[in-house]
Amino acid sequence: MPALKLGTSEFFIVAAVGVRDLSRAPLAQALTELKKKHFGTDVFERDWSTSEIKGSFLNHAMVHAAKGKVMAAPSAYRVLDSVEKAEALIADIGLLFTTFRPIIFIQVIDKRTMLTREVEVAPLGVAYAYLNARIARVVEQQYSGESAMIVADEQQEHEKHFNTGGLNRAREAVVNHWSHKPNFDLVMDKPLWIDPKLSSWDREIIQLADIVAFSASKVMAQGSAPTGRQFLWREIRACLNVNVTSDGRVYEGFGIYPTPRRRDLPQI
C-alpha cells in the first residue's frame, strides 16, 4: 500500500483571509500599532522577522509563559514574560478578527487518503483549485461586479507549480466531477507573491492567514476545535465562509479533500 515518506505531514493546509481593498490599509495599520503596543515602539526599527506573528509563535509564547519562561526567538517575543502579557497580545489579535470580519477559507488536503485512493493529482494543485473555487463563488454570489486576488508570501515551490501549469491540470482533474463550476475568471490566475522585506501592508495581513492555517492543523490533528486561547479558534470560526441551509450552518470555508465520511469530519 502506498505510504507517506517518513516525517511527512499527513495534511497539506492552505488558508486565506479575505479582506476587501478598502480594509487593507486600516487592518495593516491596526497590526502595526498592535506590534508597537506589545513589542515596543521601536519594533519597526528592527528586522521585520523579529516581530513576525505566526500561529506557532503565539502557541510557543503561551506555553513558555505558562512555564515561567520566555521565547528566545523571534527576539520581540522575549517581552512576553508572563501569561498575562501573552494573553493580552492574543486578545488584541482576536479583536482584529472580530472588528474587521475577514472571510476565512481553509482547504485541507488529506495526503494519506489521496494515496490510498490513488488520486494522482498534486496536493498543492488541488488545494489551490478548491481555494480558488470557493473564493470565486463568494465573489460571484456576494460581491457582484468585483474580482479577487490572492496575495501570498514568497513560496518558490508554489510559484513553480503555477508556472508549469500544475494548477490548471489539478483544476481540470477535480472540476470534472462538479455539477456547478464557478467562474474562475473572478480570481486572478495566480497569487501575487510578495517579499516581506519589500512589502508593508500585505506582509502584515498575511500573518493572519498563517494563524488560521496553524489552528486548522490543530483541528485536523485532534479531530476537534482547539480550546487554548492562543489558537483563536472562536474568532476564526466566526469568520469562516458559511452557507445557512435548512439543516443549519454549513462551514464551506473549511474544506477537506478527499471528502471524509461524515463520522470522520472534525468537530469545529
TORZA-62397 format. One record per atom (N, C-alpha, C): x, y, z; atom name. Coordinates in pm, 1 decimal. Atoms other than C-alpha are relative to their C-alpha. Layout:
BEGIN
X, Y, Z, CA
...
END
This chain:
BEGIN
84.8, -119.9, 0.0, N
0.0, 0.0, 0.0, CA
88.8, 125.6, 0.0, C
-80.2, -122.8, 2.0, N
135.9, 348.9, -84.2, CA
3.9, 64.2, 138.5, C
-13.2, -63.9, -131.5, N
264.1, 539.3, 218.1, CA
73.1, 132.5, -13.5, C
-69.6, -128.0, -2.6, N
381.3, 887.9, 302.7, CA
144.3, -21.5, 41.8, C
-139.1, 6.8, -41.6, N
751.9, 945.4, 338.5, CA
10.8, 29.8, 148.9, C
-20.4, -18.7, -142.9, N
878.7, 929.3, 695.1, CA
22.4, 147.2, 32.4, C
-14.8, -139.1, -40.6, N
841.8, 1266.6, 865.3, CA
-85.5, 97.0, -78.4, C
87.2, -86.0, 80.3, N
596.0, 1398.6, 607.1, CA
-132.9, 20.6, 70.7, C
128.3, -29.2, -62.6, N
285.2, 1569.6, 740.5, CA
-112.8, -70.0, -75.2, C
114.6, 68.6, 60.2, N
-41.5, 1385.4, 680.0, CA
-89.0, 96.1, -77.9, C
88.8, -98.2, 61.8, N
-216.9, 1706.8, 580.8, CA
78.9, 115.9, -61.0, C
-50.0, -124.0, 58.0, N
-138.8, 1994.6, 349.5, CA
-113.4, 101.9, 12.2, C
105.3, -97.1, -30.1, N
-327.9, 2308.5, 451.1, CA
36.6, 136.7, -55.6, C
-14.5, -139.0, 41.0, N
-372.4, 2644.5, 284.6, CA
-118.2, 77.0, 59.8, C
105.2, -84.2, -57.6, N
-571.1, 2928.9, 436.7, CA
5.8, 137.4, -64.0, C
9.3, -134.4, 55.8, N
-690.7, 3260.9, 300.3, CA
-88.0, 85.7, 89.5, C
75.4, -97.4, -77.9, N
-813.6, 3566.8, 487.0, CA
-47.1, 107.2, -96.6, C
55.1, -89.6, 100.0, N
-1044.5, 3763.3, 259.2, CA
-25.0, 139.8, 54.6, C
11.6, -139.4, -43.8, N
-1009.5, 4140.0, 300.9, CA
-28.6, 86.9, -121.7, C
28.8, -90.0, 111.4, N
-1170.6, 4398.1, 74.1, CA
106.8, 109.9, -4.0, C
-108.5, -95.9, 19.5, N
-932.4, 4655.6, -68.4, CA
-13.4, 121.4, 91.9, C
21.3, -115.5, -87.4, N
-1090.4, 4934.3, 138.5, CA
48.7, -25.2, 142.4, C
-41.0, 34.3, -137.0, N
-991.8, 4747.3, 456.3, CA
148.4, -29.0, 12.8, C
-141.5, 36.6, -5.7, N
-629.8, 4675.1, 361.6, CA
79.9, 95.7, 87.8, C
-80.0, -97.8, -74.0, N
-482.5, 4997.6, 496.9, CA
-35.4, 1.7, 148.6, C
30.2, -3.8, -143.8, N
-675.8, 5015.6, 826.6, CA
37.0, -128.3, 73.7, C
-36.9, 125.3, -65.8, N
-617.1, 4646.0, 901.3, CA
151.3, -9.1, 17.5, C
-145.8, 2.7, -10.3, N
-244.4, 4670.3, 825.6, CA
49.2, 97.8, 105.8, C
-38.6, -99.3, -99.7, N
-217.7, 4985.3, 1035.0, CA
-33.5, -46.7, 141.1, C
36.7, 54.5, -131.9, N
-400.4, 4815.6, 1322.1, CA
100.9, -104.4, 45.0, C
-100.8, 100.7, -34.0, N
-148.4, 4530.8, 1307.0, CA
132.3, 64.4, 40.2, C
-124.5, -66.9, -37.2, N
147.5, 4768.2, 1315.1, CA
-11.6, 65.4, 137.6, C
19.8, -60.4, -131.5, N
0.1, 4952.8, 1613.5, CA
-1.2, -106.6, 108.3, C
1.9, 112.0, -95.0, N
-59.2, 4619.5, 1785.7, CA
142.8, -42.4, 34.5, C
-138.6, 39.0, -25.5, N
307.9, 4530.4, 1744.7, CA
72.9, 102.9, 85.8, C
-63.5, -104.5, -79.9, N
419.4, 4865.9, 1881.8, CA
-46.0, -8.4, 145.4, C
56.0, 8.1, -135.1, N
191.7, 4818.6, 2181.5, CA
60.8, -114.6, 79.0, C
-41.4, 119.7, -73.8, N
308.6, 4468.2, 2271.0, CA
149.2, -30.9, -10.9, C
-141.2, 31.2, 19.7, N
665.3, 4450.5, 2133.0, CA
91.7, 120.2, 20.7, C
-81.0, -119.9, -20.1, N
779.5, 4809.4, 2189.1, CA
-13.7, 96.5, -116.0, C
19.5, -101.9, 103.7, N
752.2, 5136.3, 1999.6, CA
111.4, 0.0, -104.0, C
-111.4, 5.6, 95.6, N
1089.3, 5070.9, 1832.7, CA
-0.3, -127.6, -83.1, C
2.6, 131.9, 62.5, N
977.5, 4737.0, 1689.2, CA
32.1, 6.2, -149.5, C
-23.6, -7.1, 143.8, N
994.4, 4857.1, 1327.0, CA
136.7, 60.0, -34.3, C
-138.6, -37.1, 22.4, N
1348.2, 4982.4, 1372.1, CA
88.0, -125.0, -7.9, C
-69.5, 128.3, 6.2, N
1446.2, 4616.2, 1395.2, CA
-44.3, -75.7, -125.4, C
39.2, 82.7, 113.9, N
1431.2, 4348.4, 1126.2, CA
-142.1, -50.7, 20.0, C
141.0, 36.5, -11.0, N
1068.8, 4265.5, 1049.6, CA
-19.8, -142.5, 50.5, C
14.8, 140.5, -39.3, N
1124.3, 3893.9, 1103.5, CA
4.9, -19.4, 151.5, C
-9.8, 15.3, -145.5, N
1198.4, 3954.9, 1473.2, CA
-134.7, 18.0, 69.4, C
132.5, -20.9, -60.0, N
833.1, 4050.7, 1531.3, CA
-110.9, -61.9, -83.4, C
101.6, 63.6, 83.2, N
657.5, 3838.0, 1272.4, CA
-96.9, -79.5, 87.6, C
102.0, 72.6, -75.8, N
331.4, 3697.7, 1405.3, CA
-38.5, -125.1, -76.8, C
36.8, 128.8, 58.2, N
274.5, 3330.4, 1333.0, CA
-76.3, -79.7, 104.6, C
76.5, 82.1, -93.1, N
38.0, 3077.9, 1483.1, CA
88.4, -79.9, 93.5, C
-90.2, 79.7, -83.5, N
323.9, 2861.9, 1607.1, CA
69.3, 86.5, 104.4, C
-64.9, -89.7, -95.5, N
489.4, 3163.1, 1771.5, CA
-93.7, 33.6, 116.3, C
96.3, -30.2, -105.9, N
172.5, 3251.5, 1962.4, CA
-15.2, -119.3, 94.2, C
12.4, 120.7, -81.9, N
142.5, 2892.9, 2081.2, CA
122.8, -16.7, 89.3, C
-122.8, 14.6, -78.1, N
507.2, 2877.9, 2190.8, CA
9.5, 106.9, 109.2, C
-5.3, -107.5, -100.2, N
479.0, 3213.4, 2367.1, CA
-86.8, -32.9, 120.0, C
89.9, 34.9, -109.4, N
183.8, 3092.9, 2571.1, CA
53.3, -117.2, 82.1, C
-55.3, 117.0, -69.3, N
343.3, 2757.8, 2653.2, CA
120.1, 40.0, 85.7, C
-117.4, -44.9, -75.5, N
669.8, 2924.1, 2759.3, CA
-41.7, 84.2, 120.0, C
42.9, -86.8, -109.7, N
490.9, 3187.5, 2969.0, CA
-62.5, -80.4, 112.5, C
64.1, 83.7, -103.0, N
288.7, 2920.5, 3149.2, CA
103.4, -74.3, 84.4, C
-108.0, 68.4, -72.3, N
619.0, 2758.5, 3249.5, CA
96.2, 98.6, 65.4, C
-87.1, -101.0, -57.1, N
768.9, 3088.3, 3364.7, CA
123.4, 26.7, -83.1, C
-113.5, -20.1, 90.0, N
997.9, 3104.7, 3061.4, CA
-37.9, 99.6, -109.4, C
25.8, -87.3, 115.0, N
1032.9, 3330.7, 2757.7, CA
62.1, -62.7, -124.2, C
-54.0, 48.8, 125.9, N
1093.4, 3252.7, 2392.1, CA
131.2, 72.1, -31.8, C
-127.5, -61.4, 39.0, N
1448.1, 3312.5, 2273.9, CA
-11.6, 67.5, -135.7, C
18.7, -55.4, 134.8, N
1335.9, 3377.0, 1916.1, CA
-142.3, -29.2, -46.9, C
-53.1, -129.0, 42.4, N
1191.6, 3567.9, 1746.9, CA
20.4, 93.8, 119.9, C
-44.1, -77.2, -116.2, N
1351.9, 3826.5, 1972.8, CA
-107.8, 90.9, 58.0, C
103.9, -90.0, -51.6, N
1046.7, 4056.8, 2001.0, CA
-86.3, -68.7, 104.9, C
86.9, 74.5, -91.2, N
862.9, 3781.3, 2188.5, CA
59.0, -12.9, 140.6, C
-62.7, 11.4, -131.6, N
1108.0, 3799.9, 2479.6, CA
-69.8, 86.0, 104.6, C
70.8, -86.5, -96.8, N
893.2, 4073.8, 2636.7, CA
-122.8, -69.5, 57.3, C
117.7, 71.4, -48.9, N
609.4, 3823.0, 2681.2, CA
42.0, -96.0, 110.6, C
-56.2, 79.5, -109.4, N
743.6, 3705.2, 3014.4, CA
-103.5, -40.6, 103.9, C
105.8, 44.9, -90.3, N
407.4, 3631.5, 3176.1, CA
-120.5, -43.1, -82.2, C
121.8, 45.3, 68.8, N
83.3, 3459.6, 3085.6, CA
-88.4, 119.2, -32.7, C
85.6, -117.8, 20.6, N
-95.7, 3794.2, 3123.0, CA
42.0, 77.7, -125.3, C
-47.7, -73.3, 117.8, N
124.7, 3960.0, 2858.6, CA
-27.5, -78.1, -128.7, C
27.6, 82.4, 117.3, N
89.7, 3668.6, 2617.5, CA
-149.1, 2.9, -32.7, C
144.9, -1.5, 20.8, N
-286.9, 3662.6, 2666.1, CA
-46.9, 135.2, -53.0, C
38.5, -133.3, 46.2, N
-309.0, 4039.1, 2610.5, CA
27.2, 14.7, -150.1, C
-31.8, -4.1, 143.3, N
-133.8, 4008.6, 2271.9, CA
-101.4, -81.7, -78.5, C
92.7, 89.2, 69.7, N
-355.3, 3717.8, 2170.7, CA
-140.3, 59.9, -3.6, C
133.0, -62.2, -5.0, N
-670.3, 3901.9, 2280.6, CA
-11.3, 112.6, -101.9, C
3.5, -111.0, 95.8, N
-579.8, 4204.4, 2068.3, CA
-1.0, -50.5, -144.1, C
5.6, 59.0, 134.4, N
-517.2, 3984.0, 1764.4, CA
-141.3, -52.3, -26.4, C
137.4, 48.4, 14.0, N
-854.0, 3820.1, 1823.6, CA
-96.7, 113.1, -29.4, C
86.2, -115.9, 21.9, N
-1011.6, 4163.8, 1832.0, CA
6.5, 47.8, -144.8, C
-11.3, -37.7, 141.1, N
-879.7, 4230.2, 1481.2, CA
-92.1, -86.3, -86.3, C
92.4, 87.5, 72.1, N
-1068.0, 3925.5, 1350.6, CA
-144.2, 45.4, 22.8, C
136.6, -39.1, -34.8, N
-1381.1, 4041.8, 1532.9, CA
-37.7, 133.9, -61.5, C
27.3, -134.7, 50.7, N
-1351.6, 4402.6, 1416.2, CA
-8.8, 4.2, -151.9, C
-6.2, -10.8, 145.8, N
-1258.7, 4355.4, 1050.1, CA
-78.1, -109.9, -71.3, C
83.5, 107.1, 52.8, N
-1453.3, 4030.9, 996.7, CA
42.4, -47.3, -139.1, C
-40.8, 52.9, 131.0, N
-1244.6, 3888.9, 709.6, CA
-74.5, -130.9, -27.5, C
58.3, 129.3, 36.0, N
-1397.0, 3598.3, 518.6, CA
113.5, -101.1, -6.1, C
-109.8, 96.6, -10.9, N
-1184.8, 3295.4, 602.2, CA
-31.9, -127.5, -77.9, C
8.6, 125.2, 75.3, N
-1125.1, 2997.6, 374.5, CA
115.9, -89.8, 44.0, C
-102.0, 99.2, -35.5, N
-938.5, 2684.3, 482.5, CA
-17.6, -119.6, -92.6, C
6.7, 120.8, 81.7, N
-855.3, 2399.3, 248.3, CA
104.3, -99.1, 49.3, C
-85.7, 107.2, -50.0, N
-714.0, 2078.0, 390.5, CA
8.8, -108.8, -106.3, C
-20.8, 112.9, 91.1, N
-565.7, 1811.7, 165.9, CA
50.9, -117.5, 82.7, C
-35.7, 120.7, -74.0, N
-556.4, 1465.9, 323.9, CA
88.7, -85.5, -91.0, C
-94.0, 66.6, 90.3, N
-244.6, 1329.1, 158.8, CA
-3.1, -151.8, 15.6, C
3.7, 145.2, -22.0, N
-273.8, 985.3, 316.7, CA
-118.2, -63.3, -74.9, C
117.9, 52.5, 69.7, N
-626.5, 933.3, 182.5, CA
17.3, 8.5, -150.4, C
-26.7, -9.9, 143.4, N
-518.6, 1058.2, -160.0, CA
84.8, -117.2, -47.2, C
-85.4, 112.4, 37.0, N
-250.7, 789.7, -162.8, CA
-78.9, -131.0, -3.2, C
75.0, 126.1, -7.3, N
-484.7, 509.1, -56.0, CA
-104.3, -9.9, -110.6, C
98.7, 0.0, 109.1, N
-740.4, 613.5, -318.0, CA
65.7, 16.2, -136.2, C
-78.8, -11.9, 122.4, N
-463.5, 650.4, -575.7, CA
-43.6, 119.4, -84.7, C
31.6, -124.9, 68.7, N
-555.7, 1008.0, -661.7, CA
131.1, 58.9, -50.3, C
-128.0, -41.2, 58.1, N
-278.1, 1109.2, -899.9, CA
-1.0, 146.9, -40.9, C
-3.2, -143.9, 20.7, N
-301.3, 1486.5, -865.6, CA
82.4, 60.1, 113.4, C
-85.5, -61.5, -101.5, N
-51.4, 1708.4, -681.4, CA
-85.6, 67.0, 107.8, C
77.4, -62.0, -108.7, N
-190.7, 1806.1, -336.3, CA
0.2, 152.5, -5.8, C
-9.1, -145.5, 8.6, N
-66.9, 2162.2, -387.8, CA
-98.1, 54.2, -103.4, C
91.0, -43.8, 105.2, N
-262.5, 2195.7, -711.5, CA
-145.6, -13.2, 40.8, C
137.6, 21.7, -45.8, N
-579.7, 2050.6, -560.1, CA
-38.4, 106.2, 103.0, C
28.0, -99.0, -104.4, N
-553.9, 2285.4, -261.5, CA
-34.8, 135.4, -60.6, C
25.3, -129.5, 61.6, N
-532.1, 2595.2, -479.3, CA
-123.4, -2.7, -89.1, C
119.1, 10.6, 84.0, N
-802.4, 2469.4, -716.2, CA
-125.8, 18.8, 84.2, C
116.4, -13.1, -87.9, N
-1050.8, 2434.7, -430.7, CA
-6.3, 138.5, 63.6, C
-2.3, -132.5, -60.6, N
-939.5, 2758.8, -268.7, CA
-49.4, 104.5, -100.9, C
45.1, -92.8, 103.2, N
-984.1, 2949.3, -594.3, CA
-149.0, -13.9, -26.6, C
142.3, 23.7, 26.3, N
-1323.3, 2788.0, -646.2, CA
-87.1, 62.8, 107.5, C
80.7, -55.0, -109.4, N
-1452.6, 2889.7, -304.2, CA
2.0, 152.9, -2.0, C
-8.5, -146.0, 8.0, N
-1327.0, 3244.2, -341.9, CA
-85.3, 50.5, -116.3, C
77.8, -41.4, 117.0, N
-1482.3, 3268.7, -689.1, CA
-149.4, -3.5, 28.8, C
142.6, 9.5, -31.3, N
-1819.6, 3153.8, -557.8, CA
-45.1, 114.8, 90.0, C
36.5, -109.2, -90.0, N
-1819.7, 3411.3, -279.2, CA
-4.8, 132.7, -75.5, C
-1.4, -123.9, 78.1, N
-1724.6, 3691.2, -518.2, CA
-123.3, 6.2, -89.9, C
113.6, 4.8, 92.1, N
-1991.8, 3580.5, -765.3, CA
-132.5, 23.3, 72.7, C
127.2, -4.1, -70.8, N
-2266.5, 3549.7, -502.9, CA
-17.1, 123.2, 88.8, C
11.6, -106.7, -98.3, N
-2184.2, 3831.6, -262.7, CA
57.6, 134.6, -45.6, C
-67.1, -123.8, 40.7, N
-1970.5, 4088.1, -447.2, CA
-7.0, 16.8, -151.4, C
22.1, -11.3, 143.3, N
-2120.0, 4122.8, -792.8, CA
76.5, 119.4, -58.2, C
-75.0, -105.9, 66.1, N
-1901.5, 4322.6, -1027.2, CA
141.8, 15.6, 49.4, C
-135.6, -8.3, -53.9, N
-1585.3, 4270.5, -823.6, CA
79.0, -125.5, -36.4, C
-85.9, 115.7, 21.9, N
-1293.5, 4030.6, -851.3, CA
95.7, -12.4, 117.1, C
-87.4, 26.2, -114.8, N
-1031.9, 3885.2, -618.5, CA
141.0, -35.2, -44.9, C
-140.0, 34.0, 22.2, N
-658.1, 3838.9, -596.5, CA
52.8, -64.2, 128.5, C
-65.5, 62.4, -115.0, N
-465.1, 3603.3, -368.6, CA
139.2, 60.4, 13.5, C
-132.4, -54.4, -29.5, N
-163.8, 3770.9, -207.2, CA
67.0, -94.0, 100.1, C
-68.5, 97.1, -86.1, N
91.6, 3536.4, -50.9, CA
147.6, 35.0, 12.0, C
-143.4, -21.7, -10.6, N
444.7, 3547.2, 80.1, CA
72.4, -96.5, -93.1, C
-74.7, 75.1, 99.9, N
714.4, 3407.5, -142.5, CA
7.6, -148.3, 32.0, C
-7.8, 144.9, -10.5, N
692.6, 3032.3, -197.5, CA
47.4, -51.6, -135.0, C
-55.9, 38.7, 129.3, N
923.3, 2912.7, -473.6, CA
-65.5, -126.0, -55.1, C
63.2, 124.2, 46.0, N
767.2, 2566.3, -487.5, CA
-139.0, 27.7, -55.7, C
134.6, -33.1, 45.0, N
417.7, 2713.3, -517.9, CA
4.1, 72.8, -134.0, C
-8.6, -78.1, 123.5, N
519.6, 2960.7, -785.2, CA
39.9, -88.8, -118.0, C
-41.0, 92.7, 105.9, N
691.0, 2688.5, -985.4, CA
-117.9, -84.2, -45.1, C
116.4, 83.3, 31.7, N
373.3, 2479.9, -966.5, CA
-95.5, 75.1, -92.7, C
87.5, -80.2, 84.9, N
169.8, 2763.3, -1117.9, CA
61.4, 20.1, -137.5, C
-65.4, -32.5, 126.4, N
424.9, 2849.0, -1384.5, CA
12.3, -119.2, -93.5, C
-10.7, 120.6, 82.8, N
447.7, 2487.3, -1504.9, CA
-136.4, -59.1, -33.7, C
135.0, 45.9, 34.6, N
69.3, 2452.8, -1537.1, CA
-60.2, -98.1, 96.5, C
49.7, 96.9, -97.6, N
21.4, 2239.9, -1226.7, CA
-140.5, 31.3, 49.8, C
133.4, -37.1, -49.1, N
-279.5, 2437.6, -1105.0, CA
-106.4, -31.9, -104.2, C
99.1, 26.6, 104.0, N
-459.1, 2411.3, -1437.8, CA
-29.1, -148.5, -13.4, C
21.1, 144.8, 9.9, N
-405.5, 2035.2, -1451.5, CA
-82.0, -51.0, 118.1, C
74.8, 41.8, -118.3, N
-531.7, 1992.2, -1094.8, CA
-145.4, 46.3, -9.0, C
135.6, -54.3, 11.3, N
-831.4, 2215.8, -1161.6, CA
-83.5, -84.3, -95.8, C
72.9, 80.8, 97.4, N
-929.4, 2017.5, -1469.7, CA
-35.1, -136.2, 56.7, C
24.1, 133.4, -56.6, N
-899.4, 1692.6, -1274.1, CA
-113.2, -0.7, 101.9, C
100.6, 0.7, -106.9, N
-1124.4, 1797.8, -987.7, CA
-134.5, 57.1, -42.8, C
128.0, -63.1, 34.4, N
-1387.2, 2019.2, -1153.4, CA
-85.4, -85.4, -91.9, C
78.2, 88.2, 86.6, N
-1491.0, 1743.5, -1394.3, CA
-112.3, -69.7, 75.6, C
100.4, 69.5, -80.7, N
-1688.7, 1594.5, -1104.7, CA
-101.5, 96.0, 62.6, C
89.1, -99.4, -60.2, N
-1866.7, 1918.3, -1009.5, CA
-119.7, 26.8, -90.6, C
119.5, -33.0, 77.4, N
-2223.8, 1989.1, -1117.0, CA
-5.0, 149.0, -33.6, C
-4.1, -144.1, 24.6, N
-2168.0, 2364.9, -1085.6, CA
144.2, 46.6, 5.1, C
-137.6, -48.1, 6.5, N
-1839.1, 2513.4, -1197.5, CA
2.5, 151.2, 22.6, C
-6.3, -144.4, -26.8, N
-1752.1, 2854.4, -1051.1, CA
68.7, 74.4, -113.6, C
-65.0, -84.4, 99.6, N
-1635.9, 3142.0, -1266.2, CA
140.6, 33.7, 49.0, C
-136.8, -19.1, -46.6, N
-1261.8, 3114.2, -1211.6, CA
59.2, 132.3, -47.5, C
-50.6, -128.2, 49.2, N
-1213.0, 3436.0, -1410.6, CA
-10.5, 109.5, 105.6, C
18.2, -100.7, -105.3, N
-1322.7, 3623.5, -1096.0, CA
118.3, 4.9, 95.8, C
-119.3, 4.1, -85.0, N
-995.8, 3527.4, -925.7, CA
122.5, 6.3, -90.5, C
-121.9, -14.3, 80.1, N
-658.7, 3636.1, -1064.5, CA
66.5, -136.6, -19.1, C
-49.4, 131.7, 39.0, N
-488.9, 3344.5, -1242.3, CA
95.0, -63.9, 99.9, C
-92.3, 55.1, -98.8, N
-214.5, 3304.5, -985.2, CA
23.4, 103.4, 109.4, C
-22.0, -94.0, -110.3, N
-124.1, 3458.2, -648.9, CA
105.8, 104.9, -33.4, C
-103.7, -102.2, 3.7, N
75.6, 3777.2, -617.6, CA
93.4, -29.9, 116.3, C
-94.9, 34.7, -104.8, N
383.4, 3663.9, -428.1, CA
80.4, 122.9, 39.0, C
-69.8, -119.5, -46.2, N
543.0, 3931.4, -214.4, CA
122.9, -38.0, 81.5, C
-118.4, 12.7, -84.3, N
879.7, 3969.4, -47.5, CA
-25.9, 80.7, 126.9, C
28.8, -72.6, -124.0, N
815.9, 4057.6, 320.2, CA
96.0, 115.6, 28.3, C
-97.1, -106.7, -24.4, N
1131.0, 4269.3, 320.8, CA
-34.3, 126.9, -77.4, C
31.9, -114.0, 85.5, N
987.9, 4493.7, 50.0, CA
-145.9, 44.1, 14.2, C
141.9, -30.5, -14.8, N
619.5, 4487.2, 143.5, CA
-25.0, 76.9, 128.7, C
37.6, -67.9, -124.8, N
437.2, 4685.7, 410.1, CA
-137.1, -46.9, 45.1, C
135.0, 38.4, -41.2, N
59.8, 4644.0, 428.5, CA
-22.1, -150.8, -6.3, C
39.5, 139.0, 22.0, N
27.1, 4296.0, 282.8, CA
76.9, -99.1, 87.3, C
-75.5, 92.1, -84.3, N
304.7, 4134.5, 483.9, CA
-61.8, -8.5, 139.9, C
64.1, 2.3, -130.7, N
116.1, 4232.3, 799.0, CA
-128.0, -83.4, -4.8, C
128.9, 69.9, 10.5, N
-220.3, 4098.9, 679.8, CA
19.1, -150.0, -19.0, C
-25.7, 142.1, 25.1, N
-73.2, 3768.0, 560.1, CA
23.1, -76.5, 129.3, C
-24.5, 66.2, -128.2, N
20.3, 3693.4, 920.8, CA
-127.8, -63.4, 55.5, C
126.6, 54.8, -48.6, N
-349.0, 3636.4, 996.9, CA
-28.8, -134.6, -65.7, C
21.2, 126.6, 69.9, N
-365.2, 3362.7, 733.0, CA
86.6, -110.3, 59.4, C
-87.0, 99.6, -62.9, N
-71.5, 3187.4, 899.2, CA
-61.0, -49.5, 130.6, C
66.6, 39.3, -125.4, N
-256.2, 3189.3, 1232.5, CA
-113.2, -97.9, -29.6, C
112.9, 85.4, 37.1, N
-559.3, 3037.1, 1061.8, CA
47.7, -139.2, -39.7, C
-50.7, 129.3, 45.9, N
-358.7, 2761.9, 891.3, CA
54.3, -83.0, 116.3, C
-55.3, 72.4, -114.7, N
-177.9, 2672.0, 1215.0, CA
-112.1, -56.8, 86.3, C
110.7, 47.6, -83.4, N
-502.5, 2648.0, 1410.1, CA
-77.2, -111.1, -69.8, C
66.7, 105.9, 75.4, N
-659.7, 2440.3, 1131.9, CA
76.9, -131.5, 10.8, C
-80.2, 121.8, -14.9, N
-370.3, 2196.2, 1164.2, CA
-27.8, -67.1, 133.8, C
35.1, 55.9, -130.3, N
-461.2, 2153.2, 1530.6, CA
-136.4, -67.3, -4.9, C
132.3, 61.4, 17.1, N
-823.1, 2085.3, 1435.7, CA
14.1, -138.0, -62.6, C
-15.5, 127.2, 69.4, N
-713.8, 1810.6, 1198.3, CA
74.8, -102.0, 85.2, C
-80.1, 91.8, -80.8, N
-461.2, 1663.1, 1441.2, CA
-81.6, -65.1, 111.0, C
75.7, 54.0, -112.6, N
-710.0, 1621.0, 1725.1, CA
-145.7, -29.9, -32.5, C
135.9, 31.0, 40.8, N
-1036.5, 1599.3, 1531.6, CA
-106.5, 88.4, 61.0, C
94.3, -91.9, -63.6, N
-1194.4, 1885.8, 1721.2, CA
64.4, 137.0, 13.9, C
-48.8, -136.6, -11.4, N
-1163.0, 2256.7, 1780.3, CA
97.3, 14.5, 116.1, C
-93.2, -24.6, -110.9, N
-859.7, 2361.5, 1987.7, CA
-59.8, 101.1, 96.8, C
61.4, -85.0, -102.7, N
-958.3, 2525.8, 2315.3, CA
93.5, 108.1, 53.0, C
-93.5, -99.9, -50.7, N
-641.5, 2719.2, 2401.5, CA
-22.0, 134.2, -66.9, C
24.6, -132.7, 56.0, N
-681.9, 3094.7, 2355.4, CA
100.0, 36.5, -107.9, C
-101.9, -36.0, 97.3, N
-358.3, 3109.9, 2157.7, CA
-37.1, -43.8, -142.1, C
40.0, 47.1, 132.2, N
-531.9, 2927.2, 1871.1, CA
-107.6, 89.1, -62.3, C
97.9, -97.3, 48.8, N
-800.3, 3198.3, 1839.9, CA
-111.0, -65.0, -83.2, C
95.7, 72.6, 83.3, N
-1039.8, 2936.7, 1708.1, CA
-140.5, 59.6, 6.7, C
133.0, -61.1, -11.3, N
-1352.8, 3112.6, 1839.0, CA
-14.9, 112.5, -101.8, C
4.5, -111.2, 95.3, N
-1269.9, 3420.2, 1631.3, CA
10.3, -48.8, -144.6, C
-16.5, 53.5, 134.5, N
-1160.3, 3217.1, 1329.7, CA
-129.9, -64.0, -49.0, C
124.5, 67.2, 39.1, N
-1474.4, 3004.5, 1325.7, CA
-109.7, 100.0, -32.6, C
102.8, -101.7, 23.8, N
-1692.0, 3316.1, 1342.9, CA
16.7, 66.7, -135.8, C
-26.9, -64.8, 128.2, N
-1527.1, 3440.4, 1021.0, CA
0.0, -98.4, -117.5, C
0.4, 97.7, 107.8, N
-1543.8, 3114.6, 823.4, CA
-115.2, 26.5, -95.9, C
106.7, -11.7, 98.5, N
-1738.0, 3139.3, 499.4, CA
-104.4, -107.6, 26.5, C
106.2, 96.0, -32.3, N
-2075.9, 2976.6, 570.3, CA
-116.6, 12.9, -96.5, C
129.8, 2.0, 65.9, N
-2396.2, 2879.8, 396.4, CA
-101.8, -38.4, 105.3, C
105.2, 34.4, -94.3, N
-2712.7, 2880.5, 604.5, CA
-107.1, -77.7, -74.9, C
96.3, 86.6, 66.3, N
-2931.5, 2588.7, 495.7, CA
-109.4, -37.7, 98.1, C
109.8, 44.4, -86.7, N
-3248.1, 2430.3, 631.6, CA
50.2, -90.3, 111.5, C
-57.8, 88.3, -102.5, N
-3023.5, 2190.4, 823.1, CA
93.7, 72.7, 95.3, C
-88.8, -75.9, -87.4, N
-2824.5, 2468.5, 984.0, CA
117.7, 56.5, -76.6, C
-116.1, -63.7, 60.6, N
-2490.9, 2634.5, 919.8, CA
94.4, -104.3, -59.7, C
-97.0, 86.4, 66.8, N
-2259.0, 2466.8, 670.5, CA
127.5, 81.4, -20.4, C
-125.4, -74.4, 8.7, N
-1898.2, 2577.4, 701.5, CA
72.7, -33.8, -129.2, C
-65.7, 21.8, 127.7, N
-1799.1, 2591.3, 336.6, CA
144.1, 50.0, 3.6, C
-134.2, -54.2, -10.3, N
-1492.0, 2781.9, 444.9, CA
101.5, -98.6, 53.3, C
-92.0, 102.6, -49.9, N
-1342.5, 2464.7, 594.8, CA
-19.1, -123.1, -87.5, C
13.3, 110.4, 93.9, N
-1290.8, 2218.4, 312.6, CA
106.3, -106.3, 20.5, C
-93.4, 112.1, -11.3, N
-1128.0, 1875.4, 320.7, CA
-11.1, -83.6, -127.2, C
-4.0, 84.5, 119.7, N
-1021.2, 1677.0, 15.2, CA
100.8, -112.2, 21.7, C
131.6, 47.6, 40.4, N
-1089.0, 1393.6, -40.8, CA
-101.5, 13.8, 114.2, C
103.1, -19.1, -101.8, N
-1420.1, 1439.6, 140.0, CA
-6.4, -122.2, 90.9, C
5.7, 114.0, -92.3, N
-1416.3, 1224.1, 454.2, CA
-143.6, -44.8, 25.0, C
132.4, 45.3, -40.9, N
-1706.1, 1015.5, 577.6, CA
-52.7, 93.0, 109.0, C
60.5, -94.2, -94.0, N
-1949.8, 1216.0, 788.2, CA
50.4, -22.8, 143.6, C
-41.4, 31.8, -136.6, N
-1844.1, 1035.3, 1106.2, CA
146.0, 37.7, 26.1, C
-141.8, -33.5, -15.1, N
-1480.2, 1127.7, 1038.5, CA
26.6, 150.5, -9.7, C
-17.9, -143.5, 9.5, N
-1539.4, 1500.4, 997.6, CA
44.5, 57.8, 134.9, C
-40.0, -62.8, -127.0, N
-1361.8, 1711.9, 1261.5, CA
-113.0, 84.3, 54.8, C
101.0, -81.6, -66.1, N
-1583.9, 1886.2, 1512.6, CA
54.8, 140.7, 17.6, C
-53.8, -136.5, -5.8, N
-1524.1, 2254.5, 1451.5, CA
-96.5, 96.2, 68.5, C
END
